[in-house]
């Protein structure tokens, strides 16, 4: 290896952005894309949006869960929304921001899972997810989808897929049963 070859290799490595920088840029781009996809629907109220907002507001007022209002959804989503309402106030906009955030997290997780197989397919899936979740999804399931996809991504990155596949399958089946 000559001195000029070493200099070229060091120069190429020096231009490569660190992984954290790429991750932040990817997440930022996905948040912007998800926001743009959801912007036309931001002020539209879906069938359960007011109920979700009201239940979370009850929780912030100290009323016990599932006493003042009941839903078959697990308490995690209402806890997340209640925390967001403490920070940003009880409104439909808070619910939409929570949905956009978790759709972005899910989309990033899809990208992280897919890039191991095909970078182009990972981009297509990450770009399509926000639109498809807006068309076919429910705000309450964005957080569940994000957590399941984060767990899947972590399991694949850590090589623990076999251990986690049962947990992930169970979580998805529970979600499917809740929808029915």
C-alpha positions in Angstrom: 0.0 0.0 0.0 1.5 3.3 -1.0 1.2 6.6 0.8 -1.2 8.0 -1.8 -3.5 5.0 -1.5 -3.6 5.4 2.3 -4.4 9.1 1.9 -7.3 8.3 -0.5 -8.7 5.8 1.9 -8.5 8.1 4.9 -10.0 10.9 2.8 -13.0 8.6 1.8 -13.5 7.6 5.4 -13.3 11.2 6.6 -16.2 12.1 4.2 -18.4 9.3 5.5 -20.9 10.8 8.0 -21.1 9.0 11.4 -23.9 6.4 11.8 -25.8 8.6 14.4 -25.8 11.5 12.0 -27.3 9.4 9.2 -29.9 8.0 11.7 -30.9 11.5 12.8 -31.2 12.7 9.1 -33.2 9.6 8.2 -35.6 10.1 11.1 -35.9 13.8 10.3 -36.7 13.1 6.7 -39.3 10.5 7.7 -40.9 12.9 10.2 -41.1 15.6 7.5 -42.6 13.1 5.0 -45.1 11.7 7.5 -46.2 15.2 8.5 -46.7 16.1 4.8 -48.7 13.0 4.2 -50.9 13.6 7.3 -51.2 17.4 6.8 -54.3 17.2 4.5 -56.1 15.1 7.1 -54.8 17.0 10.2 -58.1 18.7 11.0 -60.4 15.8 10.1 -61.8 14.0 13.1 -62.0 10.3 12.8 -64.7 8.3 14.5 -62.9 7.6 17.8 -60.6 10.6 18.0 -62.8 12.6 20.4 -63.2 9.5 22.6 -59.4 8.9 22.8 -58.8 12.5 23.7 -61.5 12.5 26.3 -60.3 9.3 28.0 -56.8 10.6 28.2 -58.1 13.9 29.5 -60.0 12.0 32.3 -56.7 10.3 33.2 -54.9 13.7 33.5 -57.8 14.8 35.8 -57.1 11.9 38.1 -60.1 9.8 37.3 -59.3 6.0 37.4 -58.7 4.2 34.1 -61.7 2.3 32.7 -64.1 3.7 35.3 -65.2 7.0 33.8 -64.9 5.7 30.2 -64.3 2.2 28.9 -62.6 1.0 25.8 -61.2 -2.4 24.8 -57.8 -0.8 24.0 -54.9 -1.5 26.3 -54.0 1.3 28.7 -50.6 2.0 27.1 -52.0 4.2 24.3 -54.1 6.2 26.7 -51.1 6.7 29.1 -49.0 8.0 26.1 -51.8 10.3 25.0 -52.3 11.5 28.6 -48.6 12.3 28.9 -48.8 14.2 25.7 -51.8 16.1 26.9 -50.0 17.2 30.1 -47.2 18.6 27.8 -49.3 20.1 25.0 -52.9 20.3 26.2 -56.0 18.2 25.5 -56.8 18.7 21.9 -57.3 16.9 18.6 -53.9 18.4 17.5 -52.1 16.6 20.4 -53.7 13.3 19.3 -52.5 13.9 15.7 -49.0 14.9 16.8 -48.8 11.6 18.8 -50.0 9.7 15.7 -47.5 11.4 13.5 -44.6 10.8 15.9 -45.4 7.1 16.2 -46.0 6.7 12.5 -42.6 8.2 12.0 -41.0 5.7 14.5 -42.8 2.8 12.8 -41.6 4.0 9.4 -38.0 4.3 10.6 -38.2 0.8 12.1 -39.5 -0.5 8.8 -36.6 1.2 7.1 -34.1 -0.3 9.6 -35.6 -3.8 9.1 -35.8 -3.5 5.3 -32.3 -2.0 4.7 -30.7 -5.4 5.7 -32.4 -6.9 2.6 -32.7 -4.2 0.0 -32.0 -0.5 0.4 -34.5 0.4 -2.3 -37.3 -1.7 -0.9 -36.6 -0.2 2.6 -37.1 3.3 1.2 -40.3 2.3 -0.6 -41.7 0.7 2.4 -40.8 3.5 4.7 -42.3 6.0 2.3 -45.5 4.0 1.9 -46.2 3.3 5.5 -47.4 6.8 6.6 -49.9 6.9 3.7 -51.1 3.4 4.2 -51.5 3.8 8.0 -53.4 7.1 7.4 -55.8 5.4 4.9 -56.3 2.1 6.7 -55.1 2.6 10.3 -56.4 3.9 13.6 -54.6 6.5 15.7 -54.6 4.1 18.7 -52.6 1.5 16.8 -49.8 3.7 15.7 -48.1 3.4 19.1 -48.6 -0.4 19.1 -47.3 -0.7 15.6 -44.2 1.4 16.4 -43.4 -0.6 19.5 -43.8 -3.9 17.8 -41.7 -2.8 14.8 -39.0 -1.3 17.2 -38.9 -4.7 19.0 -38.6 -6.5 15.6 -35.8 -4.2 14.5 -34.0 -4.6 17.7 -34.4 -8.4 17.6 -33.0 -8.5 14.1 -30.1 -6.2 14.9 -29.1 -8.2 18.0 -29.5 -11.6 16.4 -32.2 -12.6 18.8 -35.0 -13.1 16.3 -35.9 -16.6 17.4 -36.4 -15.5 21.0 -38.5 -12.6 20.1 -40.6 -14.0 17.2 -43.1 -15.6 19.7 -43.5 -12.3 21.6 -44.0 -10.3 18.4 -46.4 -12.8 16.9 -48.4 -12.8 20.2 -48.6 -9.0 20.2 -49.8 -8.9 16.6 -52.4 -11.6 17.3 -53.6 -9.6 20.3 -53.9 -6.5 18.1 -55.8 -8.5 15.4 -58.2 -9.8 18.0 -58.8 -6.3 19.3 -59.7 -5.0 15.9 -62.3 -7.7 15.4 
